[in-house]
Amino acid sequence: MDSSRRRYIYEEITKLGRRNISAQIFTFQDLSVATRNFDPENQLGEGGFGRVYKGYIETNDKVVAVKQLDRNGYQGNREFLVEVMIFVRKLIFIITELVRNKKKPLDWDTRMKVAAGAARGLEYLHETADPPVIYRDFKTSNILLDEEFNPKLSDFGLAKVGPTGGETHVSTRVMGTYGYCAPEYALTGQLTVKSDVYSFGVVFLEMITGRRVIDPTKPTQEENLVTWVIIYSNILHMQSLLFIGVFLNG
């Protein structure tokens, strides 16, 4: 990595971190030893901005996950730091325990428990985190559940620092998952916390209807969940008006 790129990353971390990061700091050498020089056999996966390795910190006797920022290009430094800030400040913990019987439909109370917990996670990112964070990829597959069905948000690879200093939005390249992305963000590239709120609404529709956000096995007008809900709600509205008219007219 050349000196100009290293300087750029340092300035981004200094500007954005604002001394909010108080966790233990490890040197590159520490992490290299922990991952056996980032051995490919220790690679657990690869996110939007870098690879994740399994590591062992001998001084703490802990097995850890080490994410290495992709050195090719400047893009991703701020998003990478957002992930670091979220993890070390313990806003949200990523867990790997999956529900054993994941094919069993969830009852109504459990669905509402998952929805409420996920909403609290977004609220923390939007209202409490400093600076605020826009998740940008809220979807069902990013909500992990433990055996008690407690939800945890995962994969902050697309997370973006929200508007600050009186700004109303963040202009950025449109990214996210088809079906969950807010229309105004997709059209303008102007990102706000409302973009996450829209995505939450789509996930909530999935929870209460039992349908997937995009289902190619359905008829054309029903493939997109949001479109189907809009059409169906309009039909119900017209039927309600018709019923009221018949009732009033005897």
N, C-alpha and C positions, 0 to 999 in steps of 0.2 A: 504494500500500500504506500503510495507516494505521500510526501509531506503535506501537500495541499489538501488531499483527501482526508488525511488524519486530522489536520487542523479543522477542517469543516465539521467532521463528526464531533470533535471535542467541543467546538462552539455550540453545536446543536444541543448536546447533552448539558452543557453548562447553562444555556439559555432556558431550556425547557425544564430541566430538573429543579432549578431554583431551591436547591438544598432540601428537596422533599424526600430524597432517597437516603435512608439511614441504615440500610442493611449492611452486613459484612461485605467488604469488597475483596475480590480475588483477582490476582494478576493473571495475565494470559498464560504464564508458565504454570501457575496453579491448576488452571483448567485443562491445560494440555496434559499435565501429569494425570489428572483425574480421569480423563477420557482416553488415556494411552495414545496421546498425540492425535486425538480426534479419529481414532480407528474406525473405519467404515463398518466393522462388525458391531460397534457400539451405537451406530446410528439408529435412532428410534423412529424418525420420520423427517419430513421436510415441509415447512410452512411457507407462507407467502414471502418471507424475507430471510429465510435461512434454515439450516439443518439443526435438528435436535439430537443430542447424544446422551447416552447413559454414562454417568460418571460416578466416581467414588472419592469423597473427600476424607482422607485418612485422619486428619487432625480432628474432625468432627464425628468420624465414624458414621457417615451418612451417604446413602445412595442418592444421587441428584440427577436432574435433567439439565443439560447445558445447551443453550441455544446460541448458535454462532451466526452473527449477522453476515449476510452475503456481502462480500467485499467488492462485487462487480457493480459499480454505479453508486450514486448518492441516494437513490430512492430507497425509502424504508427506514432511515435513521430515526426519524421522529416516531414512527409507528412502533419501531423496535423498543424505543425508550418507554413508550406508553405501556407496553407489555411489562417491562421491568418494573415500572412504578406501580402497576396494579399488583404484581406478585409480591413485591417486598413490603408494600403497605397493607397487604392482607385485605384488600377489598373483596376479592373473590378467589376462592381456592379451586384449582382444577383437580378433579378426582378421576380415577380410572375405574372405579367399581361400577359395573353396569348391572342393571336389574337382571337377575337370573332368568326369570320368566318374562322376557321382554315382548313376547307375542300375546300375552294376556291383556285384553282391553282394560284400561284404567277406569275405575268408577268415577262418578261425577266429583265427589269430594276430593279425590286424589288429583284429578285434573285441575281443579281450582287451586289446590295447594301448590302444584307445579307452576301454574300461571302466576300466582301471587309471589312466589319466591323469585321467579325470573324477573318479574316487574320490579321487585326491590333491588335486584342487581343492577338493572338499568337506571333506576332512580339514583342509586349511589354514584354511578358513573357520571350521570348528568348533573346532579345537584350537590354532591358532597366532594367528589374528587376535585383536586386543584392542581393543574387546570382541569376543566371538565373534559370528559372523554366520550366520543361518539363511537359506539360499537361497530356499526356499519355492516355487520354480517349476522344479525340476529335471526336465527332459524332453528327449527326443531332439532336438527342434528348437532347443533352447538349447545344444547342443553343436556347436560349429563345428570343422571339420577343415581343416588346410592340406594341401598336396600330399603331405606325408609322413605324413598321417593323425595328426598330433599334435592332440589335442583341446584346445579352449579353451572355457570357459564364457562365456556371453553373457547379456545382458538381466537386470540386477539390479533391475529396477523393483519387484519384490515382495519383495526381500530385507528381512530384519528383524533388528534387533539382538537377540541371544539373551539368555537369562536370566543375570543377574549377581548377585553378593552373596548367594549361597546359594539363590536362587530356582530352582524346578524347571522353570518354564515361563513363557511369555509369553502372556497372554490377548489375542487379537486377532480381528478380523473374518476369517472363513474366506475365503481367496483361493487361487487356484492353478488348475491345469488338470484337468478331469475325467479320471479314470482314474489320475492320478499322485498325487492327494492322499491322505494317510494317513487311514484311517477314524476313528481316535481324534481327530485334529485336526478333521476334518469334523464330528464329532458334538459336540465340546466347545469348539472354538475355542482349545484349549490347545496352543500351539506349542512344540516342542522340536527338538533336532537330530535326534531319531529320525524326525521327519517327513520330513526330507531323506533319511534312510537308507531309509525305505520307498519314496520316489520313485526312489531309485537302484536298488532291487530291481526295480521295475517296468521301468525302462529296461534293466536287465540281462536280464530275461526277453525283452524285445523283441529284444535282440541275439542271444540263443542260440536263439530260436525262429523269428526272421524274421517274426513277426506284429506287427501294430500294436496299440497299447494298447486302442483301440476300433475295431472293424471291423464296420460295419453290413451288409457283404456276407456275413458268416458266419451260420450258424444262431443262433437266439436265445441258446442256452446258451454259445455260443462268441464272441459279440460282444465281451465284456469279457475281456481277456487273463488277468487275475488269476483271474477266476471259472473260465475254461476250464482253467487250470493246476491249480487246486484240484480240480476234477471229474476231470480226467485223472489226476492223481496218486493220487486215491482209488481210481480204477478199477485202476490199475497195482498199488496196494497190495493190493487184494482179489484180483487175479489172482495176485500173488506168494504170498499166503496159501493160495489154492486149489492152486497148484502144489506148495507145500511139503506141504500136507495129502495130496495124491495121492501124492507121492513117499514120505512117511513110511508111508503105509498100503499101499504096494506097488501 
